[in-house]
């Protein structure tokens, strides 16, 4: 009788566990749903980071990949809060798996003349021994996703180490960096994500022209800068407040979406309206038409400590009660989240004719013109999934990249 009772209990536990797993799997996100929530959260983060006084960029893809890796490490209330705040799949392993698929789709189809790197890592005190099970899954995102550091080092030494890793992993020795002012005085877990993008529109633009940029969209202008110029068929649409174009990169896997506020409409107005639903609505009218297009050559680099923003989204991750026991069974919590991004639009000068004089436009009423010579918003899209990889605002294209 005792054995019979034990068998019944075991079968009941198996049935309940199996039912829970089936229900969880049935409700698990598809890749399309993961991408949709990825884009929605990218927009929300972007609007909170927006600074009207400078150029900036946000590597949404790299940051969300880093957040997904951190989510896999979380358990209990910490995992539930990340699930709610980031709209992550309740099934953590499936969420991680879908992001791994997204990584393969995005990164395996990018080729020259586009350069795109997205290292993200967890920097953890060397007194902690990461569990093998976490390393096994983490390695799917990138080799050796966990870096151990000695907390006896100064903030500057730790920041310099993070900067060096970022520059090596992105093959960029100039702009991506982590100043020590971004780090807390006490470090336990530092989540880092860095993005580097450099794109050349080979064969799409016919010449480089000079013209001023109007940073306040109200008449004040800068010195003349370089613009890529072409009259051709581009995807284009307009709303009451925006001119919008989407420019395909030569390898067909990426495209650059430009949202240009019409004259006398401040960028702040567009940022207040910006969300994923509105973006889909604004871009729903894109179709190929002949366009006289002037795209400024620009570069921008940004570095942030995202901790103040993320503390509002998932405060439990930053206190001693945090649960990251999938990494290690010790008592540990998040102290800093560092993000850096570098984005540039370059020109292949060997294939372009350079005009040193300012633009003199030949007026033709039949051809729509889009002169991107005032503050604009740019979004880098993956064509296969629709995922947002980068977002940024150029308030003054005449400013240096940093």
Number of C-alpha atoms within 10 A of each C-alpha: 6 7 8 9 10 11 12 12 12 12 12 12 12 12 12 12 12 12 12 12 13 12 11 15 13 9 12 20 19 13 17 14 14 21 19 17 19 22 21 18 19 25 21 14 16 22 16 10 16 17 13 15 9 14 24 25 26 29 27 29 26 25 27 20 23 24 21 26 27 21 25 21 21 22 18 11 15 21 24 16 20 24 17 13 14 20 15 26 24 18 17 20 15 19 22 25 17 22 23 20 14 22 18 12 15 21 14 10 13 16 13 12 16 18 14 20 18 24 23 27 25 21 21 23 18 13 12 16 13 19 13 12 10 18 17 12 18 23 13 17 23 15 12 13 19 19 16 15 18 15 16 11 10 13 19 15 14 21 19 16 15 22 21 16 19 28 19 12 17 19 14 16 13 10 20 27 27 26 18 17 11 19 21 14 10 12 20 20 20 22 25 24 25 32 29 26 21 16 20 17 18 20 11 17 21 16 18 24 23 21 21 20 26 20 20 17 20 12 12 10 17 16 10 16 20 24 27 23 22 17 16 16 14 19 19 22 19 17 13 8 17 18 20 23 24 22 18 18 18 18 15 14 19 23 18 19 20 21 26 24 25 18 14 11 16 18 22 14 11 17 17 9 12 16 19 17 11 11 13 10 11 20 19 10 14 15 14 14 14 16 19 18 21 23 19 27 16 20 22 22 22 24 21 17 20 17 22 11 14 16 14 10 15 20 17 19 23 19 13 11 13 20 25 23 18 19 23 16 13 14 12 22 21 24 18 23 23 22 26 26 28 29 26 16 18 18 21 16 11 8 12 18 13 16 13 13 10 13 16 9 8 6 9 9 7 8 13 15 17 16 17 20 23 25 25 26 21 19 20 24 21 22 14 13 15 15 23 21 25 26 23 24 25 24 24 21 26 21 16 11 16 15
